[in-house]
Amino acid sequence: MKLFRTLSTSRLLLLVLAVAALAVGVGAIAAVATGGSGATPPDKSLAQALHDSLAGPAPEGITARITFTNKLFPSGAITGQVGSALMSGASGRLWATNDGRGRLELQSNAGDVQIVWDQNQVSVFDAFSNTVYRAALPPRSKAADANQATSGVPAVDEIATFLSKLGTHVDLTGAQPVNVGGQEAYSVRISPKHDGGLLGAAELAWDASRPVPLRVGIYAQGATSPVLELAARDISLGAVPESDVAVSPPAKAKVVDLGGLTKSDGTQEQGTSTHVTGFGAVKAAAPFAVVAPADLVGLPRQDIRLVGKGEGATAVSVYGHGLGAIVVVERNGQTSGALGALPEVSLDGVTAHELATQLGTALTWKHGGVSYVLAGSVPPAAAEAAARALG
């Protein structure tokens, strides 16, 4: 796809090598293909395998049937509370073009979901709630556009240098020759060296002869099967009709505008509020008594800031580093209605609601007129201990 050739070298390789592939857009991923038997490509170094794939002919578009597996949530934790194919797993189809447009349609008994995106916006229609969630995507900078015109496929030694630097933070396997959905492909496994929380690894497979990812899965620590996975079959490479990617939600659907991810100058959108940082400043400015101790269950407080203003101001604290960090949110008012429907746990007499998953835990509770949300890639016992330490 064209997208793979217009990203900077570092972003491009991160896209190909890690979970970041999921965050860049489902259309760029081209879905996860099911493993299969058949011919495999020759042995190559990881840098060479990446280079040869990126240098191959990019398809005009991709069409595939997919299955999305979600084992993240414990059985019964969300049944009857959250109706969404994204929460329970589903099957469906994917259409993606080489100019940044696409559609992912998922169907399940828990409710259908349709995700549509282009270069400017992404929208998610949840049929269960008849709601459309929309967000504007960050505009490309002039520097990025200029880089498109001059940059090409990075050389093998450039990729090798990047992989060497990346290897100081994560463990990478070599390029493993595999056959994915009938396609000759290479697979790589990436896992954090430290501060990984409950994340065990991510695996990605890509077509050996063209820049098309074919498989991605997320694994919890000690797990032999993925917690999250997209699986595709009947993959077809070629032009995708406009009608397959330009689809509108029902006219009577409720619309929730999530705003933009960035402002036009590329800086983070902060609305009309100003972030207040530092414990003393946050404590003085917050309309409630901020707790935010200097350390929490042995993790030092790395950052604290007040987001928003007035009665709606929210204090956000981060403890620890990396994926193993714990985030604490404090604000006036009631706890989240969504988390409030989850199973109850007792925190020294205070009732909290907990969502425990294979990749992390979230807790919400109210105490002294202040609502709290605590989340981290930690087991339930660790999250509950941290919540109790907040008092």
Secondary structure as GFF3:
##gff-version 3
##sequence-region A 1 391
A	DSSP	alpha_helix	3	6	.	.	.	ID=ss1
A	DSSP	alpha_helix	9	17	.	.	.	ID=ss2
A	DSSP	alpha_helix	20	24	.	.	.	ID=ss3
A	DSSP	alpha_helix	26	29	.	.	.	ID=ss4
A	DSSP	alpha_helix	46	54	.	.	.	ID=ss5
A	DSSP	beta_strand	61	70	.	.	.	ID=ss6
A	DSSP	alpha_helix	85	88	.	.	.	ID=ss7
A	DSSP	beta_strand	90	97	.	.	.	ID=ss8
A	DSSP	beta_strand	102	107	.	.	.	ID=ss9
A	DSSP	beta_strand	113	117	.	.	.	ID=ss10
A	DSSP	beta_strand	121	126	.	.	.	ID=ss11
A	DSSP	beta_strand	131	136	.	.	.	ID=ss12
A	DSSP	alpha_helix	142	150	.	.	.	ID=ss13
A	DSSP	alpha_helix	156	166	.	.	.	ID=ss14
A	DSSP	beta_strand	170	172	.	.	.	ID=ss15
A	DSSP	beta_strand	176	180	.	.	.	ID=ss16
A	DSSP	beta_strand	183	192	.	.	.	ID=ss17
A	DSSP	beta_strand	199	207	.	.	.	ID=ss18
A	DSSP	beta_strand	213	220	.	.	.	ID=ss19
A	DSSP	beta_strand	228	237	.	.	.	ID=ss20
A	DSSP	alpha_helix	242	245	.	.	.	ID=ss21
A	DSSP	beta_strand	254	260	.	.	.	ID=ss22
A	DSSP	beta_strand	276	277	.	.	.	ID=ss23
A	DSSP	alpha_helix	279	285	.	.	.	ID=ss24
A	DSSP	beta_strand	295	296	.	.	.	ID=ss25
A	DSSP	beta_strand	299	307	.	.	.	ID=ss26
A	DSSP	three_ten_helix	310	312	.	.	.	ID=ss27
A	DSSP	beta_strand	314	319	.	.	.	ID=ss28
A	DSSP	three_ten_helix	322	324	.	.	.	ID=ss29
A	DSSP	beta_strand	326	332	.	.	.	ID=ss30
A	DSSP	three_ten_helix	339	341	.	.	.	ID=ss31
A	DSSP	beta_strand	344	347	.	.	.	ID=ss32
A	DSSP	beta_strand	350	356	.	.	.	ID=ss33
A	DSSP	beta_strand	361	367	.	.	.	ID=ss34
A	DSSP	beta_strand	370	376	.	.	.	ID=ss35
A	DSSP	alpha_helix	380	389	.	.	.	ID=ss36
###
